[in-house]
């Protein structure tokens, strides 16, 4: 359980501090999702399968988030010439 908390906090710290490239932000989000998945996998099953089903749903959402994030990364790098966050015009 301590490992899951440490991996989640490292991902959160990277999300807060490493705001240079879009790819590094997506990797930090993926690290946080994997930490949540590991945390749900470590819950002991006591006769019911709800934690297992919730973990599978979370894994599905994580795969969808990764694929949509990579599609957005390709789209943004083609339109802006790179994935630097400072080059984006958000206004």
N, C-alpha and C positions, 0 to 999 in steps of 0.2 A: 504494500500500500504506500510505503514511503517512496518507493521508486516512481510510482505513478504521479505522486504529488511533485516530486523533483522534476520529472520530465515535463509536466504541465507548467510548472513555474519557469523552467528554462525556455519553453516555447513562448510563454507570456512575456518574459524579459526580452527575448529576441524580437517579439512583435513590437514592444515599446521602444527598443533602442536601435534596432537595425532597419531603419526606414530609409534605405537608399534605393534598393531595387525591389520591383514588384515580385520577382521570383523568391527573394528571401522572405518576404511577408507571407507568400503562399506556403512556403516550406514550414514556417513557424506555425501557421494555422493547421497544417497537416500534422505536425508534431503534437499539437494540443489535442487533435482528434484521436491520434493513436494512443495518447496517454489516457483519454477517457475510455477508449475501447479496452485497454489493458486493465483499467480499474473495474470496468463492468465484468470482464472475464475473471477477475479474482474474487468476485462475490460467490460465496459457497451456495450451491443449489440445495435447497431444503425441501425437496419434494415437488417443486413447481418449476416451470421453464420460463417464467416471465423475464428474469435477468438475461437469459440466453437469447430470447426473441428480441429484447430491447437492444442487446449488443449487436445482433445481426442487422437490425434497422439502422443503428448508428453507423455500422460499417458500410451499409449501402449509401447512406447520406454522405459519408466521407468520400466514397468513390465518386459520387456525383459532384461533390464540391471540388475534388481534384480535377476531374475532367473539364468542368466549366471554368475553373481557374486557369487551366492551361490553354483553353480556347480563348479566353479573354487576354491572356498573356501574348499569344500569337497575334491576335487582332490589334492590340495596343502597340506591340513592337513593330508591326507592319505600318501602322498609321503614323506613329510618332518617331520611328527610327530607333527605338531602344526601350528598355524597361525602367529607366531612371524615373523616380517619382517626382523629381524637381522639374522634369521636362513636361509634365502634364499640366494643362490649363484647365482648372476646375471651375472657372467662372463662366 
